[in-house]
Amino acid sequence: MLVVAAIALSVAMAVGLVVVAIVIVAHDFQNHVDKLQEPASISSAEFHRVRIGFTYSQVQAVLGTPTYKDTKRNLFGGQAWYYGGEYTTGKKYVVYFDYGKVDAKYRGSPPP
């Protein structure tokens, strides 16, 4: 009888841990979804201050930390920094880097 009670307690604890893990994952997922829908917090004037040839640190000094960084844009070390979520209906800006310097920038979605 004691063994059955110990097994039941172990199962209950395991189920409790699984529930806690699911809640944590769901919360993190919702935060990620919210970030993808969030409009950019930078102004158009700030975005226009960024020039072709700026380095990562120069862009970050003007625009701050991006909402998302795509560090695998191409085989040559290119990156894309997104300000505003991918699925936002508000402002969105994208800055493209090649070899550590800005080579293109877009307001809204970039052309295909």
C-alpha positions in Angstrom: 0.0 0.0 0.0 2.9 2.4 0.8 4.5 1.6 -2.6 1.2 2.5 -4.4 1.0 5.8 -2.5 4.6 6.6 -3.4 4.0 5.9 -7.0 0.8 8.0 -7.0 2.7 10.9 -5.4 5.5 10.6 -8.0 3.0 10.7 -10.8 1.2 13.7 -9.4 4.5 15.6 -9.0 5.5 14.7 -12.6 2.1 15.9 -13.9 2.5 19.1 -11.9 5.9 19.7 -13.4 4.6 19.1 -17.0 1.8 21.6 -16.3 4.2 24.3 -15.1 6.5 23.7 -18.1 3.5 24.1 -20.5 2.5 27.4 -18.8 6.1 28.7 -19.1 6.3 27.7 -22.8 2.9 29.2 -23.6 3.9 32.5 -21.9 7.2 32.7 -23.8 5.4 31.9 -27.0 2.8 34.7 -26.4 5.6 37.2 -25.7 7.2 36.1 -29.0 3.9 36.6 -30.9 3.4 40.0 -29.3 6.9 41.1 -30.4 6.2 40.0 -34.0 3.1 42.2 -34.0 4.6 45.2 -32.3 5.1 48.3 -34.4 8.6 49.9 -34.5 9.4 52.3 -31.7 11.7 54.5 -33.8 10.7 57.5 -35.8 10.9 58.0 -39.5 13.5 60.8 -38.9 15.7 58.5 -36.9 15.5 55.9 -39.6 16.5 58.5 -42.3 19.7 59.3 -40.2 21.0 55.8 -41.0 23.2 55.9 -44.1 24.6 53.3 -46.5 28.0 52.3 -45.1 27.1 52.7 -41.4 28.5 49.9 -39.2 26.5 47.8 -36.7 27.5 50.0 -33.8 26.6 53.2 -35.7 23.1 51.9 -36.6 22.6 50.7 -33.0 23.6 54.2 -31.7 20.9 55.8 -33.9 18.1 53.3 -33.8 18.8 51.2 -30.6 18.4 47.5 -30.3 16.4 45.9 -33.2 13.2 43.9 -32.6 14.8 41.0 -34.4 18.1 40.2 -36.0 18.4 37.7 -38.9 22.1 36.8 -38.8 21.9 34.3 -41.6 20.7 36.4 -44.5 23.3 35.1 -46.9 26.5 33.1 -47.2 28.7 36.2 -47.0 27.9 37.2 -43.4 25.0 39.5 -44.3 22.5 40.4 -41.6 19.0 42.0 -41.6 17.9 44.0 -38.6 14.2 44.5 -38.1 12.6 47.3 -36.2 9.0 46.5 -35.7 7.6 43.0 -35.8 7.3 40.9 -39.0 3.5 40.8 -38.7 2.9 44.3 -37.5 0.2 46.5 -39.1 2.1 49.5 -37.8 5.6 50.9 -38.6 8.3 48.5 -39.7 11.9 49.2 -40.8 14.5 46.9 -42.1 18.3 47.5 -42.3 20.4 45.2 -44.4 24.2 44.7 -43.8 26.8 43.0 -45.9 30.4 42.7 -44.6 29.4 44.6 -41.4 28.1 47.7 -43.2 24.6 48.9 -44.2 24.0 48.1 -47.9 20.2 48.7 -48.0 17.3 49.9 -45.9 13.6 49.8 -46.3 10.5 51.2 -44.6 7.8 48.5 -44.6 8.4 45.2 -46.2 11.5 45.0 -48.5 10.9 44.1 -52.2 11.1 40.4 -53.1 
